[in-house]
Amino acid sequence: RNEWTLDPSVCIEIHCLGVDNGELREPVFSQFRFDLKPEDCTVDNVNLGLSQLPDDIEITKPDKLFFPNVTKRDYVQYIRTVAPFLLPRLMNKRLTTIRFPDGIHDKSFYQKHVPSYAPGFLDSVADEEGNYDIVCNNLESLLWLANHSAIEFHVPFQTVESNLPDEMVFDLDPPSLSKFPDAIKAAQLIRKMTEEKGFQPLVKTSGRTGLQLHIPLKEKQMTFQETRVFMEAVSLVLTENFPDLFTVERLKKNRKNRLYLDYVQHAPGKTIIAPYSCRATKEATVATPLFWEEVNEKLNPKAFTVHTIPDRLIDKGCPWLQST
């Protein structure tokens, strides 16, 4: 019996449903790829192919590190995975991104206006000064922004068609991660108070040390002034009943290690981090929608990262979709 070992020489393209423990799921031959070399057929490129990026999206410098142990390739694939959940929260809203061209440990800048080199599929809307603000209405735009180092996605509380808010958002900001239990307590209290008024609050991690409560509003349900009155009243009830835990003091030096109940940020022109957006942290943490039963003493906001969210969505789905 004779055996021969041949060096890899010819590459082929295969369509499949995925890869499970090194085995292709329902593979189907597509075509020979004489333009590729065997060394091009890496696990990274297989995963990239399985991401099904649009044909007009190319990842430039895919090996550049955006986070420790997270390349641009990894990051764009993450954005592709969460796009069905992130994109609806961005659509028809003026978008502000924070870009980190050389990764989170280097220089960054805010961008809300459409750059001159933007592709035609990136939507925009004019502002009062004649600039054109970015509006991310499609998958191509989201992935193009990700490839251009947009790490954080921040959105306002109203759409481009309305001056009225489509949600209220309480930002629960503890002074440090060690005070995160205070954010849990505040979230539970605000949930009870708002549910008694007929609202259905949704909760997410901020991606840093706090929690954020999003309260969806019906069309033309409330003005910004009305939401301000309501949110201030809720916040003052908490500070009056728990003065050692909570404060509405904007100056950090006057907060005295208490959790800041930020309702002032909910205003026209202000923004909040979008659900499933990354934050510029070394852990590559994500602003993550939660089930209310997860909001307890075991909750660890650093557990939600670009590495863990894809499997979480497969295993549990999106809590906010299941709440609507």
Disulfide bonds with the S-S distance in Angstrom:
none
